[in-house]
Amino acid sequence: QVQLVESGGGLVQAGGSLRLSCRASGNTFRINTIDWYRQAPGKERVSVASITMSGATNYADAVKGRFTISRDNAKNTVYLQLNSLQPDDTAVYVCCARNSFGMAIAWGQGTQVTVSS
């Protein structure tokens, strides 16, 4: 079993920054990739960024140059640095762990990010 807990969301003005954390516990050796998704009200969940245990990263076009994903293996934590936030970034952000087969093995509970104009 793998458990994920997100933190770091909140209310910020446009142009501001936040850092989200996704801390893993349990059988973390099963994790190959951590994804960050977001879901805005009335919209589908979409991928934001991902990072593999080897450090390879990937970003959605909408956040490239503004968001940065990183990891601290010693702390079993993945971070998502959100810069230059805009109202369209308002969403619940949730992290997901995938194994080496690409299968989702755990989801966090989500953390709310609200950007005011």
C-alpha positions as CSV (number, residue, x, y, z in Angstrom):
1,Q,0.0,0.0,0.0
2,V,1.1,3.5,-0.8
3,Q,-0.4,6.6,0.8
4,L,-0.1,10.2,-0.5
5,V,-0.8,13.4,1.4
6,E,-0.8,16.8,-0.3
7,S,-0.3,20.1,1.4
8,G,0.5,23.7,0.5
9,G,-2.6,24.9,-1.2
10,G,-4.3,28.2,-0.3
11,L,-5.6,31.6,-1.5
12,V,-3.2,33.8,-3.5
13,Q,-3.5,36.9,-5.6
14,A,-2.8,36.7,-9.4
15,G,1.0,36.8,-10.0
16,G,1.7,35.1,-6.7
17,S,3.3,31.8,-5.9
18,L,2.6,28.6,-3.9
19,R,4.5,25.4,-3.3
20,L,2.5,22.2,-3.1
21,S,3.9,19.1,-1.5
22,C,3.0,15.4,-2.0
23,R,4.4,13.2,0.7
24,A,4.4,9.4,0.1
25,S,4.4,6.7,2.8
26,G,4.0,3.0,2.9
27,N,5.5,0.8,0.1
28,T,7.2,3.7,-1.6
29,F,9.5,1.4,-3.5
30,R,6.5,0.6,-5.8
31,I,6.4,4.2,-7.0
32,N,8.0,5.0,-10.4
33,T,6.3,8.3,-11.2
34,I,4.4,11.0,-9.4
35,D,1.9,13.0,-11.3
36,W,0.2,16.2,-10.4
37,Y,-3.3,16.7,-11.7
38,R,-5.8,19.6,-11.3
39,Q,-9.5,19.8,-11.6
40,A,-11.3,23.1,-11.9
41,P,-15.0,23.4,-11.0
42,G,-17.1,22.0,-13.8
43,K,-14.1,20.7,-15.7
44,E,-12.3,17.4,-16.2
45,R,-9.2,16.5,-14.3
46,V,-6.1,17.3,-16.4
47,S,-2.5,16.4,-16.0
48,V,-0.2,19.3,-14.9
49,A,3.2,17.8,-14.4
50,S,5.0,14.5,-13.7
51,I,8.4,13.3,-12.4
52,T,9.9,9.9,-12.5
53,M,12.2,8.5,-9.8
54,S,15.1,9.0,-12.2
55,G,14.2,12.7,-12.4
56,A,12.6,12.9,-15.8
57,T,10.0,15.6,-15.9
58,N,7.0,16.5,-18.1
59,Y,4.7,19.5,-18.1
60,A,1.4,20.5,-19.6
61,D,1.7,23.3,-22.1
62,A,-0.5,25.5,-19.9
63,V,2.0,25.6,-17.1
64,K,5.4,25.3,-18.8
65,G,7.7,28.0,-17.6
66,R,5.6,28.8,-14.6
67,F,5.4,25.5,-12.6
68,T,8.3,23.4,-11.6
69,I,8.1,19.8,-10.3
70,S,10.9,18.4,-8.1
71,R,11.5,15.7,-5.6
72,D,13.3,14.9,-2.4
73,N,13.8,11.2,-2.2
74,A,15.1,11.3,1.3
75,K,11.8,12.8,2.4
76,N,9.6,10.8,0.0
77,T,8.2,14.1,-1.2
78,V,7.5,15.6,-4.5
79,Y,7.0,19.4,-4.8
80,L,5.2,21.5,-7.3
81,Q,6.3,25.1,-7.3
82,L,3.6,27.3,-8.8
83,N,4.7,30.8,-10.0
84,S,3.0,33.6,-11.8
85,L,-0.4,32.1,-10.8
86,Q,-3.5,33.2,-12.7
87,P,-7.2,32.8,-11.9
88,D,-7.4,30.0,-14.5
89,D,-5.0,28.0,-12.2
90,T,-7.7,27.8,-9.6
91,A,-8.4,24.1,-9.0
92,V,-8.1,21.2,-6.7
93,Y,-4.6,19.8,-7.2
94,V,-4.1,16.2,-6.5
95,C,-1.1,13.9,-6.8
96,C,-1.0,10.4,-8.1
97,A,1.6,7.6,-7.8
98,R,2.1,5.2,-10.7
99,N,4.2,2.1,-10.8
100,S,6.7,1.0,-13.4
101,F,3.8,-0.4,-15.5
102,G,2.1,3.0,-15.6
103,M,-0.7,2.0,-13.4
104,A,-2.0,4.4,-10.7
105,I,-1.5,2.8,-7.3
106,A,-2.4,5.7,-5.0
107,W,-4.1,9.1,-5.1
108,G,-3.9,11.9,-2.6
109,Q,-6.9,13.7,-1.2
110,G,-6.2,16.9,-3.0
111,T,-5.4,20.5,-2.0
112,Q,-7.3,23.6,-3.1
113,V,-5.5,26.4,-4.9
114,T,-7.5,29.6,-5.4
115,V,-6.1,32.5,-7.3
116,S,-7.9,35.8,-7.0
117,S,-7.8,38.5,-9.7
